[in-house]
Amino acid sequence: QVQLVESGGGLVQPGGSLRLSCAASGFTFSSYAMRWYRQAPGKERELVAVTGSLASITNYADSVKGRFTISRDNAKNTVYLQMNSLKPEDTAVYYCNAIRSQNNYWGQGTQVTVSS
C-alpha cells in the first residue's frame, strides 16, 4: 500500500523557518522524482520544488528560490522541504508528490501558516 505522510507544518511568524518531511512507503522511493506542491485558499495548487531520483537535480518556483531547499534521503525514504525567511504569502497546505511514468502518488497535506 502506497503511503506519503507529511509532517512538520504549523504556525510560524514571518521571517521564521519550518522543515517539512514526507515519509514514503509502498513503492521504490529512490526511483521516483519527488515534488512539493502547495495550495492556498481560493487558489490553484502550485508546484514549489522538485528533486529527481538523483538528489543532485532540483528545481524551484521563482517565488521560493533562495528561501526553500528540497532534499531527499533515499535510505530513509523521506523527502524534506526546508523553508526559511517565510512570508505570509507562503501560507498554504503543502503536499508531497511522488511521480514516475504513469504512477503519481499524493500525501494528505500539512498546513503551514505564516502570521504574526
N, C-alpha and C positions, 0 to 999 in steps of 0.2 A: 504494500500500500504506500503510495507516494504521499509524503508529507513535507511541507515547508512551514516552519514555525518561526515567526518573527518575534523579537523581544527587544527591549531597550528603549521604547518610546516613553514619553512623559511630558511634563510641563517644565519649560526652561525659560529663563529670562533672555531677552535679546543680547547677543554677544556671547552667549553660553555655548556649551558643547553637549552633544549626545553621541553615543555609539550604538547603532542598531546591529543586531545579529539575526541571522536566518539559518536555522538548523535544518538540514535536509536529510531525508531518508527515503528508502524505497526505490532508488534509481542510482545509476552510476554517476555520482556528483561530479567527479573530475572531468568527465567528458562533455559536460554541459556548460554553455555560456550562462552567466548569472546576471540578472538585472535588478535594479531597484527602480520602482515607479512610485509616484505619489499622486494623490487626488485630494484637492481642496474642495470644500463645499461649493457646489454650483459650477465646478469646473471639470474639464475632461482630465482623464488620467494622463500623467506626464512622465516620460522617461527621464530618469535622473542620472543614472550611472550604469555602466556596463563593464563586466570583466569577461574576457574569453576563457575558454577552458585552460588556456595558458595564462596564468595570472599577470604576465607581462603586458597583456593587451587590455587597455582600459579606455573608456571614453565617458565624457560628462556633458550634461546640458550646460549651456552657456551661463545659466542663472546660478549654477553651483560651482563652476570651475574655480579652483583656488581655495575653496572652503570645504568641500566634501572629498573624501577619499574612499574608494571602494577597494576591498581586498578580499582574498579568499584563503582558506586553509583546507586543502583537499584531504589532509589527514583527519580533520575533524568534521568534514562535510558541512562546512559553515562558511557563509559569506557575511561580510561586515560592511557597514557604511558609517565611517567616522564623519561627523558633521560638526564643523567649527564655525565660529562667527555667525551663529544662527540669527535669522531675521524673522519678523512676524510673518512675512510672506512665505516662509518655509513651513508654516502650519499646514498640516495635511495628514491623511492616513498614508503611511508608507507600506508598500507591498514588495515582497520578494518574488522574483520570477525566474524559472529555470526553462531554458529552451534549447532544443536540439532537433533538427529536422522537423518532423511533424509533431513532436512532443512539446507541450507547452504547459507548465505547471505553475500554480499560484499559491501563495500563502494567504492567510486571512487578514493580514494587515496589522499595523501597530500605529497608534495615534501619536503624533508629535505636535505639541502646542507651544508656540513661542510667544510669550506675553509677559509684560511686567505687572 
